[in-house]
Amino acid sequence: MSPLLQKLNLPKGTAIYADKGYNSEYNRRDISSNYVDMIMYKAARNKSLTGFQKFHNKAVSKVRYVVEQAIGLIKLHFGYTRSRFIGIDKVRLELSIHCMAYNLRKGALRMI
């Protein structure tokens, strides 16, 4: 298991979503041992995606779209282009504060 996955300390069976850039045999083998592999498939030259791979990519992209849209809005409206801190705990806390501000703003706009 990769050091990053060990440090995140996710429960077994958690789905790991990733884009096509992480499509490698090493990553798939590393993730599938303890987690649900939700990495998007990438077509190779002269080898198109199978029907299952297209279906899988569409299912993954529907989940990733929601998350990436929220992250994009946090970056746009709150200026969160890079973290001000070093260390995963501090960065997690900073991101949590930005997410709380985003949710409060979103809730306030819905009340209007």
C-alpha positions in Angstrom: 0.0 0.0 0.0 1.3 3.4 -0.9 2.5 5.7 2.0 -0.2 8.3 1.1 -3.0 5.8 1.4 -1.6 4.6 4.7 -1.4 8.2 6.0 -5.0 9.0 5.1 -6.1 6.1 7.2 -9.3 5.4 5.3 -11.5 2.4 6.2 -11.3 -0.6 4.0 -13.8 -0.7 1.3 -13.7 3.1 0.7 -14.1 4.1 -2.9 -11.0 6.0 -4.3 -12.0 8.3 -7.2 -9.3 9.5 -9.5 -8.9 10.9 -13.1 -7.3 9.3 -16.1 -3.8 10.5 -15.0 -3.7 7.9 -12.3 -4.6 5.0 -14.7 -1.7 2.6 -14.2 -1.4 -1.0 -13.3 0.5 -0.1 -10.1 -2.2 2.3 -8.9 -5.0 -0.1 -9.7 -3.2 -3.0 -7.9 -2.4 -0.8 -4.9 -5.9 0.5 -4.5 -7.8 -2.7 -5.3 -6.2 -4.6 -2.4 -8.1 -2.7 0.3 -10.4 -0.1 -1.5 -12.9 0.1 -4.3 -11.1 1.1 -7.5 -12.9 4.1 -9.1 -10.0 5.3 -11.3 -11.1 6.4 -14.7 -9.9 4.3 -17.7 -7.7 5.9 -20.4 -7.8 4.9 -24.0 -4.4 3.9 -25.6 -3.3 4.6 -29.1 -5.1 2.3 -31.5 -7.1 0.8 -28.6 -10.4 2.3 -27.8 -12.3 1.8 -24.5 -14.6 -1.1 -24.0 -18.3 -0.7 -23.2 -17.7 -1.4 -19.5 -14.8 1.1 -19.4 -17.0 3.8 -20.9 -19.8 3.0 -18.5 -17.4 3.1 -15.6 -15.9 6.4 -16.7 -19.4 7.9 -16.9 -20.3 6.7 -13.4 -17.1 8.0 -12.0 -17.4 11.4 -13.7 -20.8 12.0 -12.2 -19.4 11.8 -8.7 -16.2 13.6 -9.5 -18.1 16.5 -11.2 -19.9 17.4 -7.9 -16.7 17.4 -5.9 -14.7 19.3 -8.5 -17.4 21.9 -9.0 -17.4 22.6 -5.2 -13.6 22.8 -5.1 -13.6 25.1 -8.2 -16.1 27.5 -6.5 -14.0 27.5 -3.3 -11.0 28.4 -5.3 -12.9 31.1 -7.2 -14.8 32.8 -4.4 -12.4 32.3 -1.5 -9.1 32.5 -3.2 -8.0 29.0 -2.1 -5.3 28.5 -4.8 -2.7 26.9 -2.5 -2.4 26.1 1.1 -0.7 28.4 3.5 0.5 25.6 5.8 2.7 22.6 5.6 1.6 19.2 6.9 -1.5 17.2 6.2 -3.3 18.0 9.4 -2.9 21.8 9.0 -3.9 21.7 5.4 -7.0 19.5 6.3 -8.0 22.0 8.9 -7.6 24.9 6.5 -9.6 23.2 3.8 -12.3 22.3 6.3 -12.6 26.0 7.3 -12.9 27.0 3.6 -15.6 24.2 3.1 -17.5 25.5 6.1 -17.5 29.0 4.7 -18.6 27.7 1.3 -21.5 25.8 2.9 -22.5 28.8 4.9 -22.5 31.0 1.9 -24.4 28.4 -0.2 -27.0 28.1 2.6 -27.4 31.9 3.0 -28.0 32.3 -0.8 -30.7 29.6 -0.7 -32.5 31.4 2.1 -32.8 34.6 0.0 
